[in-house]
Amino acid sequence: MPLIKKKTLIGLCCAATLLDLDESTIRKGLCGTEGLTLVPKGRRISAILEEVVELRAKWIDDAIAKQARTLKPTKTEKRLKLVA
């Protein structure tokens, strides 16, 4: 359930800037943007700000989780033991 229920339209250029992607990438639905709602308004295409923010937050959470997984020692790793 999204935290923000209001829907705000932003230009595709703003969405591209927030996601650090090219506009054509969003338009084509590449790099995980296939779930974004694109709203045509005449010659312009707009995106929903809240969806863009949620996608960016998901990318950040995924990166943090991936980093945490790689930093945890696995059970198969052997640790050096000091012998006295």
C-alpha positions in Angstrom: 0.0 0.0 0.0 1.6 3.3 -1.0 2.2 5.9 1.6 1.0 8.7 -0.6 -2.4 8.4 -2.2 -2.4 11.6 -4.2 -1.4 11.4 -7.9 0.8 14.2 -9.3 1.8 14.3 -13.0 5.3 15.3 -13.9 7.0 15.6 -17.2 9.0 12.7 -18.6 12.1 14.9 -18.3 11.6 15.3 -14.6 11.0 11.6 -14.1 14.2 10.8 -16.1 16.1 13.2 -13.9 14.8 11.6 -10.7 15.6 8.1 -11.9 18.9 9.1 -13.5 17.8 7.6 -16.8 17.2 8.9 -20.3 13.7 9.8 -21.3 13.7 7.2 -24.1 14.5 4.5 -21.6 11.4 5.3 -19.6 9.3 5.7 -22.7 10.4 2.2 -23.9 9.9 0.7 -20.4 13.5 -0.5 -19.9 15.6 -0.7 -16.8 12.7 -1.7 -14.5 10.4 1.2 -15.6 7.8 -1.0 -17.3 5.5 -0.6 -14.2 5.3 3.2 -14.5 2.1 4.7 -15.7 2.7 7.0 -18.6 0.0 9.5 -19.4 -0.1 11.0 -22.9 -1.2 14.7 -22.9 -1.1 15.8 -26.5 2.5 15.7 -27.7 3.8 15.4 -24.1 4.1 12.3 -22.0 3.8 12.6 -18.2 4.5 10.1 -15.4 3.1 9.9 -11.9 5.5 11.3 -9.4 4.5 9.0 -6.6 5.3 5.9 -8.8 8.6 7.4 -9.7 9.5 8.0 -6.1 8.4 4.5 -5.1 10.6 3.0 -7.8 13.6 5.0 -6.8 13.1 3.9 -3.1 12.8 0.3 -4.2 16.1 0.5 -6.1 17.8 2.0 -3.0 16.3 -0.7 -0.7 17.4 -3.4 -3.2 20.9 -2.0 -3.3 21.1 -1.9 0.5 19.9 -5.5 0.8 22.3 -6.7 -1.9 25.2 -5.0 0.0 24.1 -6.5 3.3 24.0 -10.0 1.6 27.5 -9.6 0.2 29.0 -8.4 3.5 27.6 -11.3 5.6 30.1 -14.2 5.9 28.5 -17.4 4.6 28.6 -20.6 6.6 30.9 -22.3 4.1 33.6 -19.7 4.6 36.4 -20.9 6.9 37.9 -18.5 9.4 41.6 -18.6 10.4 42.2 -19.9 13.9 45.1 -18.7 15.9 47.1 -21.5 17.4 48.9 -20.8 20.7 
